[in-house]
Amino acid sequence: MSIKRRAAIIDIGSNSVRLVVYGGPARAPFPLYNEKLLAGLGKGLDQGGALSERAMTASLQALARFRHLLDMMGVTDVQVVATAAVREASNGAAFLQSVADLGFSPRVLSGEEEAMAAGYGVISTIADADGIAGDLGGGSLELVRIRAGEVLGKLSLPLGSLKIPPLRQLGPNGLSRALAQMVKGHEAWLREGQGRPFYMVGGSWRTLARLHIHKTGYPLPILSSYELASNQASRLMRMTAQIEKSVIKEIPSISSSRVGGLNDSAALLAALVRLIRPARLVTCANGLREGLLFQRLSKSERAKDPLLEEARAEGARLGRFQEHGRVIHTWIMPLFSDEAAADARVRHAACLLSDVAWQANPEFRAERGVDLALHGGWTGASHRDRALLAMALHASFGGGEDVPMPILALISRDEREMAISWGLAIRLAQRLSGGTAEALQHSQLSRQADKLVLTISPSHAVLASDQVQRRLKSLASQLSVTFGIEIKPLV
């Protein structure tokens, strides 16, 4: 599947009704438009109870607006899904009919379907995810065992953020006892999460991560793939027990509507950590909506690397020459053949993005590259990946010796030196080729013992300018080798 056309998901949840319109590559779709209303369909809803008239009216007004927006945008690929609140409500069917009257085709996800979508949402951004994913919504908690790109176990629990307070009122261990009772019969695959990551999905847990970033002074305020030690769950519980409004005001990205439930969400996270005993907590930006899109992909499309798909799309959008990044990647690869696969994919991404700052003022091209790498919407990148990418682009765009923050805090000195080598190799390729594929196809870069050799075919010997020699020298110095240029037919 390719999202050349725009695709939209409307998620009718227990807390909010949200519209997200996606564009970009199918393997790494990005939100073009995102809007939500905190309608509170699940508030006050007991098992078998009814959705309130106020909440339904507010939701339908938002959905009517969404219908009009989608028509104006020309979006026809629209999925409308409802989760726990509508699933449990006695008047859920009547509400869905009102949604259908607006021109939508809504469907209620079962708890199992909701868990599947959440699990695949995590896989869509962390392809090698291996652990337990937890998607906390207003009406339910989905626990999912994921490994090797597949969902292996799934469980939907009536433990959404709106349902936690009554359980905590039963005493200090009320929530933990309820959780233990609800997971009976599923302990075997839950135990597989021990020592592995726990992937946190959902707005409530992302808000906790935002708070943790603020409180700890972490240098990169990006939620996607933000990691915490598992013992930080109990710290978050203490942190949110008596949180002051002044603290929230310091963090504009935290919605005031979520503050009241933060301690309950932290309490559930702490209970899950005690039950599963994961190695660490990983915040995931993707969830149910992205999982629904991912499930529509073919096996071959699922196998693609999301970071490389994102970088390829961004490079094509901002670059001057089609396919130039791919050719650079092939050209510099012989110098780095012994690198780990995790590093090689980031180097590949740097090549695909090697032309993204050319429109900036020359004095700020390195800065533009760093900003894009650190703060871009790279759902397929860890924070380490972002820092490596930023260091490589900083070097490729002629950045000075000063290492920008927060790169210093995110990767080691050896990792910085590795990324600088990538950047200088890309910089050499750009100067030699002038952005054309032909120049690189008539030259080779190789490392022969302790010498860096640039071989150029006689038909293109004129390309060996003084500037090319200076950039070759810089790369050789970075690699601690000598250098030379040979004019002869390529082998």
Phi, psi and omega per residue, in radians:
M1 nan 2.458 3.087
S2 -2.177 2.299 3.120
I3 -1.622 1.055 2.998
K4 -1.277 -0.658 2.943
R5 -1.447 2.792 3.095
R6 -1.360 2.550 3.096
A7 -2.198 2.556 -3.088
A8 -2.273 2.566 3.005
I9 -2.147 2.269 2.961
I10 -1.947 2.109 -3.062
D11 -1.928 1.920 3.126
I12 -1.667 1.642 -3.052
G13 -1.766 -3.100 -3.117
S14 -1.312 -0.520 3.094
N15 -1.673 -0.799 -2.970
S16 -2.352 2.805 2.960
V17 -2.008 2.111 -2.978
R18 -2.269 2.474 3.006
L19 -2.011 2.257 3.002
V20 -2.252 2.207 3.063
V21 -1.833 2.232 -3.056
Y22 -1.934 2.621 2.989
G23 -2.443 -2.988 3.077
G24 1.538 -2.959 -3.097
P25 -1.162 2.564 -3.078
A26 -1.052 -0.650 -3.097
R27 -1.329 -0.333 -3.131
A28 -2.476 1.099 -3.126
P29 -1.161 2.567 3.128
F30 -2.175 2.597 -3.097
P31 -1.260 2.164 3.034
L32 -1.564 -0.475 -3.137
Y33 -2.664 2.397 -3.067
N34 -2.502 2.114 -3.139
E35 -2.519 2.457 3.106
K36 -2.451 2.759 3.006
L37 -2.208 2.264 3.072
L38 -1.429 1.436 -3.048
A39 -1.414 -0.457 3.108
G40 1.185 0.736 3.133
L41 -1.031 -0.539 -3.075
G42 -1.547 -0.089 -3.099
K43 -1.188 2.237 3.098
G44 1.301 0.142 -3.099
L45 -1.565 1.933 3.058
D46 -1.516 2.971 3.090
Q47 -0.983 2.118 -3.118
G48 1.388 0.048 3.141
G49 -1.359 -3.071 -3.054
A50 -1.967 2.607 2.984
L51 -1.188 2.441 -3.116
S52 -1.300 2.646 3.117
E53 -1.071 -0.697 -3.125
R54 -1.073 -0.819 -3.116
A55 -1.154 -0.695 3.133
M56 -1.158 -0.739 3.131
T57 -1.068 -0.807 3.138
A58 -1.087 -0.723 -3.130
S59 -1.141 -0.757 -3.113
L60 -1.188 -0.590 3.058
Q61 -1.114 -0.747 3.102
A62 -1.121 -0.725 -3.127
L63 -1.169 -0.601 3.065
A64 -1.124 -0.690 3.070
R65 -1.112 -0.772 3.139
F66 -1.053 -0.733 3.128
R67 -1.018 -0.763 -3.121
H68 -1.176 -0.727 3.121
L69 -1.083 -0.762 -3.116
L70 -1.126 -0.684 3.091
D71 -1.097 -0.729 3.137
M72 -1.191 -0.581 3.123
M73 -1.365 -0.246 -3.095
G74 1.311 0.451 -3.128
V75 -1.567 2.080 -3.138
T76 -1.931 -0.327 3.111
D77 -1.530 1.619 -3.027
V78 -2.240 2.170 2.988
Q79 -1.851 2.268 3.092
V80 -2.070 2.054 -3.096
V81 -2.209 2.546 3.072
A82 -2.096 2.588 -3.062
T83 -2.064 -2.402 -2.840
A84 -0.988 -0.806 -3.045
A85 -1.048 -0.855 3.138
V86 -1.225 -0.595 -3.139
R87 -1.084 -0.645 -3.053
E88 -1.626 -0.312 -2.979
A89 -1.298 2.486 3.105
S90 -1.179 -0.471 3.124
N91 -1.864 0.388 -3.124
G92 -1.070 -0.704 -3.123
A93 -1.126 -0.708 3.126
A94 -1.143 -0.673 3.099
F95 -1.103 -0.764 -3.136
L96 -1.111 -0.567 3.089
Q97 -1.136 -0.666 3.084
S98 -1.134 -0.623 3.074
V99 -1.151 -0.740 3.124
A100 -1.112 -0.587 3.133
D101 -1.113 -0.322 3.098
L102 -1.441 -0.067 3.133
G103 1.789 0.210 3.110
F104 -1.740 2.921 3.036
S105 -2.139 1.353 -3.034
P106 -1.323 2.654 3.008
R107 -2.416 2.559 3.107
V108 -1.595 2.195 3.067
L109 -1.422 2.352 2.983
S110 -1.217 2.904 3.096
G111 -1.032 -0.660 3.129
E112 -1.159 -0.741 3.125
E113 -1.152 -0.657 3.113
E114 -1.120 -0.745 3.113
A115 -1.129 -0.741 3.118
M116 -1.033 -0.815 -3.115
A117 -1.108 -0.711 3.119
A118 -1.098 -0.759 3.141
G119 -1.093 -0.769 3.119
Y120 -1.238 -0.425 3.026
G121 -1.103 -0.719 3.078
V122 -1.144 -0.798 -3.137
I123 -1.062 -0.570 -3.105
S124 -1.115 -0.433 -3.141
T125 -1.909 -0.483 3.104
I126 -2.124 1.506 -2.965
A127 -1.047 -0.556 -3.107
D128 -1.735 0.388 -3.126
A129 -0.979 2.367 -3.134
D130 -2.537 1.714 -3.101
G131 2.948 -2.652 3.113
I132 -1.947 2.312 3.028
A133 -1.815 2.445 3.085
G134 -2.189 2.091 3.135
D135 -1.885 1.881 -3.116
L136 -1.682 1.979 3.044
G137 -1.902 -2.958 3.134
G138 -1.296 -0.609 -3.045
G139 -1.873 -0.299 -3.069
S140 -2.668 2.830 3.027
L141 -2.097 2.169 3.070
E142 -1.801 2.211 3.051
L143 -1.939 2.311 -2.996
V144 -2.423 2.270 3.028
R145 -1.593 2.104 -3.121
I146 -2.171 2.510 3.109
R147 -2.901 2.455 3.055
A148 0.926 0.682 3.067
G149 1.342 0.237 -3.099
E150 -2.296 2.708 3.009
V151 -1.626 2.087 -3.044
L152 -1.851 -0.389 3.119
G153 -2.659 2.586 -3.086
K154 -2.677 2.587 -3.067
L155 -2.722 2.283 3.088
S156 -1.953 2.162 -3.069
L157 -2.031 2.517 3.068
P158 -1.349 1.057 -3.062
L159 -2.239 0.678 3.085
G160 -1.180 2.916 -3.065
S161 -1.026 -0.478 3.134
L162 -1.360 -0.237 -3.062
K163 -1.868 -0.012 -3.110
I164 -1.319 -0.748 -3.049
P165 -0.905 -0.790 -3.136
P166 -1.072 -0.589 3.140
L167 -1.240 -0.625 3.126
R168 -1.237 -0.430 3.113
Q169 -1.255 -0.205 3.122
L170 -1.374 -0.083 3.120
G171 2.297 3.025 -3.069
P172 -0.976 -0.561 -3.094
N173 -1.887 0.218 -3.079
G174 -1.053 -0.753 -3.119
L175 -1.181 -0.768 -3.141
S176 -1.114 -0.706 3.117
R177 -1.125 -0.746 3.123
A178 -1.096 -0.734 3.126
L179 -1.085 -0.803 -3.139
A180 -1.057 -0.680 3.137
Q181 -1.174 -0.694 -3.075
M182 -1.218 -0.473 -3.069
V183 -1.666 0.087 3.138
K184 -0.984 2.345 -3.106
G185 1.622 -0.171 -3.128
H186 -2.086 0.195 -3.040
E187 -1.085 -0.553 -3.047
A188 -1.056 -0.934 -3.092
W189 -1.340 -0.414 3.046
L190 -1.184 -0.618 3.118
R191 -1.119 -0.387 3.099
E192 -1.163 -0.252 3.081
G193 -1.356 -0.224 -3.128
Q194 -1.075 2.239 3.135
G195 1.366 0.027 3.102
R196 -1.988 2.989 -3.139
P197 -1.213 2.652 2.925
F198 -1.929 2.084 -3.045
Y199 -1.638 2.036 -3.057
M200 -1.595 2.094 -3.114
V201 -2.110 2.474 3.069
G202 2.011 2.625 -3.046
G203 -1.069 -0.611 -3.108
S204 -1.130 -0.775 -3.131
W205 -1.306 -0.536 3.045
R206 -1.129 -0.610 3.100
T207 -1.139 -0.687 3.063
L208 -1.064 -0.709 3.123
A209 -1.122 -0.705 3.084
R210 -1.031 -0.754 3.134
L211 -1.113 -0.728 -3.140
H212 -1.123 -0.728 3.087
I213 -1.012 -0.776 -3.122
H214 -1.151 -0.803 -3.052
K215 -1.206 -0.569 -3.081
T216 -1.613 -0.146 -3.120
G217 1.230 0.462 3.139
Y218 -1.032 2.386 -2.929
P219 -1.369 -0.189 -3.099
L220 -2.202 1.709 -3.052
P221 -1.371 1.003 3.108
I222 -1.975 2.147 -3.070
L223 -1.295 -0.649 -3.088
S224 -1.011 2.102 3.122
S225 1.168 0.347 3.019
Y226 -1.216 2.297 -3.048
E227 -1.994 2.484 3.061
L228 -2.272 2.605 2.987
A229 -1.160 2.596 -3.064
S230 -1.079 -0.492 3.139
N231 -1.254 -0.108 3.111
Q232 -1.325 -0.213 3.093
A233 -1.092 -0.770 3.124
S234 -1.205 -0.558 3.086
R235 -1.157 -0.700 3.107
L236 -1.101 -0.590 3.082
M237 -1.088 -0.800 3.125
R238 -1.173 -0.669 -3.085
M239 -1.117 -0.602 -3.067
T240 -1.698 -0.017 -3.094
A241 -1.089 -0.728 -3.138
Q242 -2.384 0.983 -3.084
I243 -1.243 2.381 -3.089
E244 -1.607 2.555 3.133
K245 -1.066 -0.529 -3.134
S246 -1.100 -0.580 3.121
V247 -1.181 -0.751 -3.135
I248 -1.106 -0.647 3.141
K249 -1.108 -0.426 3.127
E250 -1.338 -0.193 -3.081
I251 -2.154 1.486 -3.050
P252 -1.019 -0.450 -3.082
S253 -1.329 -0.126 3.096
I254 -1.607 2.133 3.127
S255 -1.287 2.336 3.138
S256 -1.083 -0.434 -3.122
S257 -1.199 -0.334 -3.114
R258 -1.631 -0.226 -3.007
V259 -1.065 -0.737 -3.072
G260 -1.064 -0.505 -3.101
G261 -1.745 0.085 -3.061
L262 -1.094 -0.747 -3.096
N263 -1.171 -0.628 3.077
D264 -1.123 -0.738 3.126
S265 -1.130 -0.669 3.108
A266 -1.189 -0.642 3.125
A267 -1.125 -0.718 3.110
L268 -1.157 -0.714 3.107
L269 -1.059 -0.763 3.129
A270 -1.109 -0.681 3.111
A271 -1.136 -0.688 3.116
L272 -1.172 -0.661 3.107
V273 -1.103 -0.726 3.105
R274 -1.135 -0.609 -3.117
L275 -1.325 -0.824 -3.004
I276 -1.604 -0.579 -3.116
R277 1.039 0.997 3.138
P278 -1.289 2.852 3.118
A279 -1.289 -0.677 -3.097
R280 -2.767 2.919 3.117
L281 -1.909 2.298 -3.102
V282 -2.165 2.126 3.122
T283 -1.384 2.292 -3.104
C284 -2.034 2.213 -3.127
A285 -1.336 -0.514 -3.128
N286 -1.573 2.665 3.135
G287 -2.719 -2.402 -3.026
L288 -0.940 -0.832 -3.055
R289 -1.110 -0.815 3.126
E290 -1.175 -0.542 3.088
G291 -1.139 -0.634 3.091
L292 -1.105 -0.694 3.096
L293 -1.202 -0.714 -3.109
F294 -1.101 -0.666 -3.112
Q295 -1.132 -0.337 3.126
R296 -1.458 -0.178 -3.071
L297 -1.343 2.670 3.012
S298 -1.273 2.897 3.140
K299 -1.053 -0.694 -3.121
S300 -1.173 -0.649 3.126
E301 -1.231 -0.649 3.102
R302 -1.085 -0.539 -3.073
A303 -1.301 -0.214 -3.127
K304 -1.223 2.649 -3.137
D305 -1.419 2.107 -3.090
P306 -1.090 -0.641 3.121
L307 -1.099 -0.777 -3.117
L308 -1.206 -0.614 3.084
E309 -1.147 -0.729 3.105
E310 -1.125 -0.790 -3.115
A311 -1.152 -0.669 3.132
R312 -1.110 -0.756 -3.138
A313 -1.163 -0.731 -3.135
E314 -1.223 -0.672 3.098
G315 -1.106 -0.703 3.114
A316 -1.172 -0.611 -3.110
R317 -1.249 -0.668 -3.012
L318 -1.829 -0.257 -3.049
G319 -1.425 2.929 -3.121
R320 -1.597 -0.560 -2.984
F321 -2.224 2.110 3.137
Q322 -1.048 2.425 3.048
E323 1.205 0.050 -3.100
H324 -1.121 -0.683 3.133
G325 -1.083 -0.682 3.108
R326 -1.111 -0.718 -3.128
V327 -1.184 -0.706 3.093
I328 -1.062 -0.753 3.132
H329 -0.978 -0.809 3.133
T330 -1.140 -0.667 -3.043
W331 -1.209 -0.693 -3.096
I332 -1.555 -0.195 -3.041
M333 -0.947 -0.676 -3.112
P334 -1.008 -0.422 3.140
L335 -1.310 -0.351 -2.964
F336 -2.224 0.547 -3.028
S337 -1.183 -0.338 -3.099
D338 -1.666 0.160 -3.122
E339 -1.319 2.695 3.063
A340 -1.145 2.647 -3.107
A341 -1.039 -0.640 -3.134
A342 -1.106 -0.609 3.106
D343 -1.359 -0.669 -3.103
A344 -1.064 -0.633 -3.133
R345 -1.195 -0.594 3.107
V346 -1.244 -0.685 3.069
R347 -1.055 -0.727 3.100
H348 -1.044 -0.783 3.116
A349 -1.070 -0.700 3.122
A350 -1.068 -0.697 3.101
C351 -1.114 -0.743 -3.138
L352 -1.132 -0.437 -3.129
L353 -1.780 0.240 -2.977
S354 -1.201 -0.140 -3.080
D355 -2.151 0.265 -2.953
V356 -1.366 -0.223 -3.066
A357 -1.938 0.224 -3.016
W358 -1.136 -0.462 -3.120
Q359 -1.394 -0.219 -3.141
A360 -1.288 2.782 2.982
N361 -0.947 2.343 -3.092
P362 -0.912 -0.531 -3.137
E363 -1.239 -0.275 -3.031
F364 -2.151 0.228 -3.139
R365 -1.142 -0.736 3.115
A366 -1.090 -0.721 3.121
E367 -1.102 -0.706 3.110
R368 -1.087 -0.755 3.129
G369 -1.093 -0.745 3.132
V370 -1.108 -0.779 -3.125
D371 -1.079 -0.753 -3.140
L372 -1.106 -0.748 -3.101
A373 -1.175 -0.771 -3.068
L374 -1.326 -0.673 -2.946
H375 -1.972 0.034 3.120
G376 -1.203 2.911 -3.100
G377 -1.446 0.987 -3.064
W378 -1.508 1.464 -3.119
T379 -1.148 -0.382 -3.130
G380 -1.590 0.231 -3.060
A381 -2.080 2.383 2.966
S382 -1.345 2.998 3.106
H383 -1.165 -0.584 3.046
R384 -1.101 -0.760 3.115
D385 -1.015 -0.763 -3.133
R386 -1.062 -0.745 -3.121
A387 -1.174 -0.732 3.088
L388 -1.076 -0.769 3.140
L389 -1.097 -0.733 3.129
A390 -1.110 -0.716 -3.136
M391 -1.156 -0.689 3.135
A392 -1.152 -0.787 -3.130
L393 -1.207 -0.609 3.073
H394 -1.016 -0.791 3.137
A395 -1.230 -0.695 -3.074
S396 -1.193 -0.469 3.128
F397 -1.697 0.287 3.007
G398 1.411 0.469 3.087
G399 -1.109 2.668 -3.126
G400 -1.317 -2.876 -3.078
E401 -1.371 -0.386 3.140
D402 -1.183 2.256 -3.138
V403 -1.554 2.136 -3.105
P404 -1.153 2.557 2.949
M405 -1.378 2.599 0.082
P406 -1.668 0.406 -3.104
I407 -0.986 -0.719 -3.108
L408 -0.983 -0.619 -3.072
A409 -1.489 -0.233 -2.985
L410 -1.820 -0.424 3.137
I411 -2.361 2.759 -3.111
S412 -1.336 2.974 3.098
R413 -1.061 -0.761 3.138
D414 -1.082 -0.682 3.113
E415 -1.175 -0.650 3.090
R416 -1.114 -0.748 -3.139
E417 -1.113 -0.670 3.094
M418 -1.073 -0.819 -3.114
A419 -1.170 -0.609 3.082
I420 -1.102 -0.668 3.095
S421 -1.058 -0.743 3.080
W422 -1.016 -0.842 -3.079
G423 -1.078 -0.717 -3.135
L424 -1.228 -0.579 3.068
A425 -1.160 -0.729 3.078
I426 -1.099 -0.714 -3.133
R427 -1.088 -0.704 3.082
L428 -1.106 -0.789 -3.141
A429 -1.056 -0.694 3.139
Q430 -1.120 -0.747 -3.114
R431 -1.227 -0.771 -3.130
L432 -1.074 -0.748 -2.956
S433 -1.578 -0.395 -3.018
G434 1.124 0.311 3.137
G435 1.614 0.020 -3.110
T436 -1.685 2.622 3.090
A437 -1.302 -0.563 -3.027
E438 -1.030 -0.763 -3.099
A439 -1.048 -0.702 -3.128
L440 -1.287 -0.490 3.107
Q441 -1.294 -0.285 3.106
H442 -1.905 0.451 3.102
S443 -2.642 2.840 3.123
Q444 -2.459 2.538 3.051
L445 -2.045 2.205 -3.090
S446 -2.522 2.786 3.073
R447 -2.010 2.040 -3.110
Q448 -1.991 1.778 -3.020
A449 0.994 -2.057 -3.110
D450 -1.807 0.551 -3.139
K451 -2.312 2.355 3.061
L452 -1.661 2.139 -3.031
V453 -2.097 2.216 3.011
L454 -1.822 1.990 3.135
T455 -1.807 2.253 -3.135
I456 -2.184 2.344 3.131
S457 -1.168 2.589 -3.104
P458 -0.941 -0.588 -3.119
S459 -1.156 -0.288 -3.110
H460 -2.164 0.382 -3.069
A461 -1.062 -0.500 -3.106
V462 -1.089 -0.284 -3.136
L463 -1.261 -0.252 -3.085
A464 -1.366 1.223 -3.096
S465 -1.412 2.986 3.079
D466 -1.061 -0.668 -3.136
Q467 -1.139 -0.668 3.084
V468 -1.102 -0.750 3.126
Q469 -1.102 -0.654 3.126
R470 -1.154 -0.698 3.141
R471 -1.250 -0.585 3.050
L472 -1.121 -0.712 3.125
K473 -1.108 -0.721 3.130
S474 -1.091 -0.742 3.120
L475 -1.149 -0.741 3.124
A476 -1.080 -0.729 3.110
S477 -1.081 -0.708 3.119
Q478 -1.097 -0.618 -3.122
L479 -1.556 -0.024 3.132
S480 1.044 0.805 3.090
V481 -2.361 2.946 3.015
T482 -1.459 3.103 -3.098
F483 -2.565 2.870 3.077
G484 -2.925 2.765 3.090
I485 -2.032 2.285 3.107
E486 -2.079 2.278 3.079
I487 -1.792 1.849 -3.137
K488 -2.917 2.836 3.137
P489 -1.041 2.494 -3.141
L490 -1.282 2.559 3.125
V491 -1.358 nan nan
